[in-house]
Amino acid sequence: MNSFEVIGGKKLSGTIVPQGAKNEALQVISAVLLTNQTITIHNIPDILDVNLLIELLFDMGVQVNKISSHSYSFKADNVNDEYLSTDAFRKKSGKLRGSVMLAGPMLARYNKAYIPKPGGDKIGRRRLDTHIIGFEKLGAKFSYQEDKHCFLLSAKELVATNMLLDEPSVTGTANILMAAVLANGTTTIYNAACEPYIQQLCKMLNKMGAKIEGIGSNLLTIHGVKNLQGAEHTILPDMIETGSFIGLAAMTQSEITIKNAGVEHLGMIPQKFQQLGIQLSIKGDDIYIPAQETYEIVSYLDGGILTVYDHPWPGFTPDLLSIILVVATQAIGSVLIHQKMFESRLFFVDKLMDMGAKIILCDPHRATVIGLGRKHSLKGITMSSPDIRAGQALLIAALSAKGKSIIQNIEQIDRGYQFIDKRLRELGADIKRI
């Protein structure tokens, strides 16, 4: 297994460009199965999870043409609809939770879909109930196939319906949405996720000939059509990378410009970092973060300690709570981090405590960070990356720490961040892959 060797404590400087959004890529690439015509997608991130999904599509019989390093065309005109029930698919898809999003398009176009147990990182339970219940409401039958060790969804025809999701799941909304675009009649999805990823998926589907209304709201209306056509689509910049780079600049006291940051689609991400006392300015579609010796966490007007928690869009994304937590370790003041969605995502704080951070893990969902205010630097240690976002947070901690750190299991980081070591070296970081 590869590791990162990081010599921390160095100030960085320069310009960095966020990759294409990983979460959007997994959705829009799955949607190519909805048509037998060519779909061209630009700004695809070159990361393990996305490359694995493209490989799965190729194995299913989709024609995949790499136009450039970040642009592909797909043509699903000869798909093996039984591939999802094979051992080969189960082995590969077990490494990728996003593979479940192949089910909606397959069910819509081929009237059946197989779902193996989802894979990916260990951040807690990610249930599939929202997906399955949505498919059942559209008329699909759900059963377990003993001989194939996977679940089977089947339907003679998907019939439109009105549904209220039990949670605004992003992947659940995407999956049900992709099934509903070819259903007979008009479907409404209430309590739908409305993250920019979902908005982008809706826009691409509409370019393909779908009829989706309510984009950007939590009430989607889908008028089913008989078939979809080809289209061209460009993926947004990754908001999680943008947030990570803001945190990196603050922790390493660096002057960094984030170019083409997709500011319009960042929601409250800049605001949350500003609440930690981080200065930043937005110039067009770029974000400039000046070098700061110190930054101080704001308090509530009544003097209460700031709480940062995740919430469905337009609330704060859970994928950046790990970064916020790390950045708070060197702030002046205290903050309560409340991770509501996943019960194991805060367990990486033991590594930060080994580095010298002052953190109280209250329970699996809450941690209180007492900022060191740079009176004491974090110290380099050997640690392992438990998931994509914690891995990036630990990398930021290592870059700010005194001495050498070794980060193991960096395949987790590579799943979500493309060539991160090379890109950080261009900013002056002392990092190498070993």
N, C-alpha and C positions, 0 to 999 in steps of 0.2 A: 504493500500500500504506500502511496505517496504521502509526504508531509510537507508543510511549509516551515522553513527556518526563517525567523524574523528577528532582526536586530532593531529594537525599538528606540524611542526617544528622539527621533529625527523629525525636524519640521519639513513638511512637504510643500510643494508649490506647483502651480500650473493649471492646465485645463483638462477636463475629463468629460467624455460624452457617455450618457447612459445607454445601455444596450436596449434592444427591443423588449417589451414587457413579456416576461415568462408566462404569467397567468393568462394573458390574452392569447399568446401563441398557442397554448395547449387547446384552447377553445376553438379558435378559427381554423387551426389545422385539422381538428376533428371534423369540422363542418364540411370539409371538401368531399366527404363521403355522401353528401346529400344530392350530388349531381353527377352526371356522366360527362359533363363538360369541363374545360380547363379552368382551374382557379390558380391565380398567381398571387403570391403573398410576399411582401417586402418587409425588411427590417426584422427578420427572424433571428432571435439570439442563438449563438452557437454554443449551446450548453447541453449537458448530458441529458436532462429530462426531455428537452425538445427534440434532440437528435434521436433519442430512443423512440419517441412517438412517430417521427418520420420513418424510422426503420420498421416499426410495426405496420404502418400503412403500406410500405413497399412489400413487406412479407404477405400482406393481404391481397396483393395484386394491383395496388394503385401505381400508376405511372408517376414516378418522381423525377423531376428534372431540376438539377441545381444550376440556376442561372448565374449566380454570383455567390460570394461568401454568405450573404444574408437574404438572398431572394431565391425562391423556389416556385416551380409550377407543379400542380398536381392534377391528375386526370383519373378519376375512379370509374372507368368504364368497363372494367372486368374484375370485379371484386370477388374473392373467395369468402362467401358469407359463413362458411364453417370454420374458418381459421381461428376465430375467437374461442372455439371449443377445444383447441389442440393443446398438448403439453408445451409446445414451443411458445405459444402465445402466453400461457400461464407463467412460464419461466421469465419471459421478458417483462410482461406487464406487472409482475410482482414487484418490480423495482420502481414502478411509476404509478402513483395514485391517480394521476390524470388520465390514465387509460380507461377509466370508467366512463369518460365522456364520449367514447366511441359508441356507447350503447344507444343513445338517443338517435343519432343519424342512422345507425344500422336498423333500428326498429322502424324508423319512419320509411326507409327506402326498401328494406328487404323483409319487413314484417317479423323479424326475429333478431335477437341479440343475446350474446352470452356475456356474463359478468363473473370474472374470477374475483377472489378476495383482493381488495386494493393493496398496493404496496406503497413504498416511499419512505419517509423519515419517521422517527419515533417522537412525535410531539403530542401524542394522545389519540384518543378514539375519534375516528371520522366516520360517522355512520352514513349508511346509504339509504336510510328510510325515506328521506325526502325525494330522492330520485325514483325509487321503486313505487311509492304511493302515487307520485305524479304520472308515471307510465300506466299504472293500473287505472287511474281516473280517465286516461285516454283510451282505455279499452284493452290494454295488454294483460295477459295472464302471466303469472310469476310462479316458477317451480324450480326445485333443485334437481339437477341431473347427476345421479350417483355415479354413473359410468364415466362421466366427463369431469366430475369434481368441480362443477361450476353452476351458476344460476342461469336459467333460461327465461327470457322474456319473449312472448310471441303474441301476435295479433293478426287476425285476418284483415282487419282494417282499423286504423286509428281514427277515433271519432272525437271531435272537438267537445270541450266541456268547460265549465267554470271551476276554478280551484283556488283554494286558500292554502298557501304553503305554511307548514308548521314552523319553519324558520327560513329566513331570507338567505338560504345557501347559495353561494356564487356558482359552484359547480352543479348543484341541483337545478338552479334556474336555467343555466346554460343547456343542460341535458334535456330538460323538459321542453324548453324553447325549441331546440333543434328537432325534437320529435313532433312538436305541434305545428311546425310550418308546413308539413305535408299531410296533416290530419284533415278529415272531412268536416268543414264547418269552421266556426269561430270559437277560439279558446281564449279565456281570460285567466291570467295568472296574477293573483293578488298576494301581497307580501313578497313580491319578487325582489331579488337582489338588484341593485341598480348601479353597481360599481362601473367605472369606465370600461373595464373588460367586457361586461355585459352589453354596455352601450355600443362598443365597437363590434361585438358579435352581431348585434341587431342590425347595425348599419351595413355590415358585409352581407348578411342574409337578405336584406332589402335590395342591395345591388344585384343579388342573384335572382331576384324576382319574388321574394317573400313579401308579405304585407303585414308588417308589425307596427303597431301604434303604441304610444306611451313611453318611448325610449327615454331613459333618464329618470323615470318615476318607478314607484313600486307596484304599479298596475300596468301590466302588459296585455295588449289585445292582439291576438294573432289570427288573421284570416287565412285559413289553410288554402294552399294552391296545389295543383296537380303535379307540377315538377319545377325544378329550379335550373338556372342556367349558369354559365361561367361568369367570373368577375375578377377584378383586381383589387387588392386591399393592402394597406400599409399599417403595420402594428405601431402602437404608441411607444414612446420611451418608457422604460420601466420605473415606475414611481418608487419602488422599493430600493432600487439602486440609487436614485436621486436622494432619498432620505438617508441612505447609508453614507453617501459621500458628504452630506451636510454634517452628520455625526463624526465622520472621519476627520474633517477639517477642524472641528471644535476640539476633539480629543488630542490631536497632534499639534495644535496651535498653528495651523497652516492656512495660507491664503490660496484658496482654490476657487476656480470658476467652473460651474457645471453648465456645459453648452447643450442647447436643444433639450431642455429638461422637461418639456411638456407641461409647462406651468399651469396652463388652463385646466389640466386634469389632475392636479395634485391635491385638491380639496384642502383639508386643514393641516396637511403635513408640514408646510413651512411654519404655520402658527404654533404647532406643538413644540418644534425645536426652539422657536423664539421664547416660549414659556420657560425653557431651560436657561434662558439668558443668552442664547446664541444670536449674534448679529448676522443678518443676511440681507441682501438687496436683490430685487428682481429687475433685470434689464431686458425687456422684450421677452424672449423665451429662455434666457440664461439666468442662473442664480450665482451671485458673487458672495463668497464667505470670506471676510477679512481674517487675518491672524488675530487671535484674541488670547491675552495672557490668562484671563479668568472669565467665567460666566456664572451668573447667579440665578438660581431657580426662583421664579415668582411665587408669591403666596396669594391665597385668596384674600378678598377685601376684608374678611373678618379675621384674618390672621391664620386661617387653617392651612395645613400642608397640602400642596398641590397633589392631585390624583390624576394619573394618566391611565386611561383604560381603553380597550378596544370596543368597537361598536360597528354594526353594519353601516355601509356607506349611506350618507356622507360623513359618518363618524370616522374615527381614527382606525387605520388598518392594523390588524393584529400582527402582520408581518414585520412591523417596525418597532414593536414593543421591546424586543431584545436589544435593538440599537439604542433606543431611548434609555433603557436601563443602564447600559454600559456608559453612555455619555454622561449620565447623572453621577456616576462614581467620582468624577473629577470636578463636578460643579460645586458652587457654594450653596449650601442649603440641602433640604431633604425632599424626597418625592415618594409617593406610594404608587407602585406599578401594579395594576389589576388586570391580569390576563384572564378574561372570562371564557374564551372559547375552547382552549386546549389545556388539559390538566397536567401536561408534562413539559410545557415549553419554558418554564422558569427553572428547571432543574439544573441548567448549566451554570447557575450563579455560584455553585461551590467552587468552580474553577476561578471565578473572579475573586472570591474570598481568599483563595490560595494566593492570588496575585497581590492581595493587600486591600481589596475593596471592603468597605463597611456596608454590609447588606444583611437585613433580617428577612429570612424566608418565612413569612407568616403561615402560609399553607400552600398547597400546590398552585393556587391561582394568584397569590399576592406576595409582593416583596417590597420592603421599605429600604430605600437607598439613602444612606447618609453621606452626602458629598464630601470628598476630601479637600476640595478647594485647592488642589495642587500642592498642599502642604506635604503630602507624601505621594511619590510616584508609585504607580503599579510596578510590580517586578515581574520579569520574564520567568515563565515556567513551561513545563511540558504538559500539554492538554490534548483532548480529543474533541472533535466537532460532532455533537449529537444530531444536529439537523441543519438545514440550509441557513436559516436566519441566525441561529445561535452561533454557527460557524463563522459567519461574517462579523457578528458582534465580537467574538473572541479574537478575530483577526484585527479588528480596530483596537481592541484592548492591547494586543501584543505590539502594535505599531506605536502606541503611546507609552508603553512600559519601558523601564530601564533594563538593559541586558537582553539576553537571547531567549526567545520563546520557540518551542516546537509545537506546531498544531498538526495532530494526526487525524486520519479519516477525512482528509480534505476532499474526497469524492463527494461528500455532502455539499461542500461549498461549490464545487464544480457543477453540481446539478442546477444551480441557480445563477451563477455569476461567471460570465465568459472571460477567460484569460485574465482573471483578476490580478494575478501576480505580475504579469507583464504590464498591465495598465497602471498598477501602483508603482512599479519601478520607474515608469515614465514621469511620475510625480516626484521621484527622489526617494522612494521607500527602499529599504534594504530587506528584500524578501527573495528567497529562492526556493524552488521546488526540489525536494530531495527524495 
